[in-house]
């Protein structure tokens, strides 16, 4: 009798795990990636570019919670790109899905923000998101 209950318990555990996995997969756009629900609308935009999609999703989620209106006014950036615009030599803030610095044009529009993030990625790799990649996300730098 004990073996019978053990067998039923194993079947129940297997059924529960399959049911949970299929429920999660049905809420995702693509089952190839783990995508937080807030990031699902941006997955097709992320997939347009030649980078590690899962890493891009993870970085975006850690940077902004996948909120295109996210702002971090605690960041202070030295401006190498537009020094004439920042006489003090720095600007304040990071903006958008990938929390791009104020040293570049600021885009709250998701397609523009992701496109600019990809351009930054092409220039600097994942090191542009150094803190996130060294503390929260495995970026394969």
C-alpha positions in Angstrom: 0.0 0.0 0.0 2.9 2.4 0.8 4.3 1.8 -2.7 1.0 2.7 -4.2 0.8 6.0 -2.4 4.4 6.8 -3.2 3.6 6.1 -6.9 0.6 8.4 -6.8 2.6 11.1 -5.1 5.2 11.0 -7.8 2.5 11.2 -10.5 1.0 14.1 -8.8 4.3 16.0 -8.6 5.0 15.3 -12.3 1.5 16.5 -13.3 1.9 19.6 -11.2 5.3 20.5 -12.7 4.1 19.9 -16.3 1.0 22.0 -15.6 2.9 24.9 -14.1 5.4 24.9 -17.0 2.7 24.8 -19.7 0.9 27.7 -18.0 4.0 29.8 -18.0 4.8 29.0 -21.6 1.3 29.9 -22.7 1.7 33.4 -21.2 5.0 33.9 -23.1 5.3 35.1 -26.6 8.3 32.8 -27.3 9.1 29.7 -25.2 12.8 30.0 -26.2 13.3 32.9 -23.8 12.4 33.7 -20.2 10.5 36.9 -20.5 9.1 38.8 -17.6 5.5 39.8 -18.3 6.3 43.5 -18.4 8.9 42.9 -21.1 6.7 40.8 -23.5 5.6 43.8 -25.6 9.2 44.6 -26.4 10.4 41.2 -27.4 9.8 41.6 -31.1 11.8 44.9 -31.0 14.7 43.2 -29.1 14.7 40.3 -31.6 15.2 42.6 -34.6 18.9 43.1 -33.6 22.0 40.9 -33.7 22.7 40.5 -30.0 22.0 37.9 -27.3 18.2 38.3 -26.9 18.0 36.8 -23.5 20.8 39.0 -22.2 19.1 42.1 -23.7 15.8 41.2 -22.0 17.5 40.6 -18.7 19.5 43.9 -18.8 16.4 45.8 -19.9 14.3 44.3 -17.0 17.0 45.1 -14.4 17.6 48.6 -15.7 14.0 49.8 -16.0 11.6 47.0 -15.1 10.7 47.2 -18.8 9.1 50.6 -18.2 9.9 52.9 -21.2 9.2 56.0 -19.0 11.8 55.0 -16.4 14.1 57.8 -15.1 17.0 57.6 -12.8 18.1 61.1 -11.7 20.8 59.8 -9.4 23.2 59.0 -12.3 25.9 61.6 -13.0 27.6 61.1 -16.4 30.7 62.7 -17.8 29.8 63.9 -21.3 32.4 62.9 -23.9 30.0 63.1 -26.8 28.4 66.5 -26.2 30.8 68.5 -24.0 29.6 71.8 -25.4 26.1 71.1 -24.1 27.3 70.5 -20.5 29.7 73.2 -19.4 30.1 71.6 -16.0 31.4 68.5 -17.8 28.6 66.2 -16.8 24.9 65.7 -17.1 22.4 64.0 -14.7 20.1 61.1 -15.5 19.5 57.8 -17.2 16.3 57.3 -19.2 14.1 54.7 -20.9 14.1 50.9 -21.1 17.9 50.5 -21.1 18.6 53.5 -18.9 20.7 55.2 -21.5 22.7 58.2 -20.2 21.8 61.8 -20.7 25.0 62.1 -22.9 22.9 60.8 -25.8 19.5 61.9 -27.2 16.8 60.8 -24.7 14.1 58.5 -26.1 11.1 57.3 -24.2 9.7 55.8 -27.4 10.4 52.0 -27.0 11.6 51.3 -30.6 13.9 54.3 -30.6 15.3 53.5 -27.1 15.9 49.9 -28.1 17.6 50.9 -31.4 19.8 53.3 -29.5 20.6 50.6 -26.9 21.7 48.3 -29.8 23.9 51.1 -31.2 25.5 51.5 -27.8 25.9 47.7 -27.6 27.6 47.7 -31.0 30.1 50.4 -29.8 30.8 49.1 -26.3 29.2 45.6 -25.9 27.5 44.8 -22.6 30.2 46.8 -20.8 28.0 49.9 -21.3 25.7 48.3 -18.6 28.7 47.4 -16.5 27.0 47.6 -13.0 24.0 45.6 -14.1 26.2 43.0 -15.8 28.5 42.6 -12.8 25.8 42.6 -10.1 22.5 41.3 -11.5 22.8 39.8 -15.0 25.3 37.4 -16.5 26.2 39.2 -19.7 29.3 37.3 -20.9 31.4 40.4 -21.2 
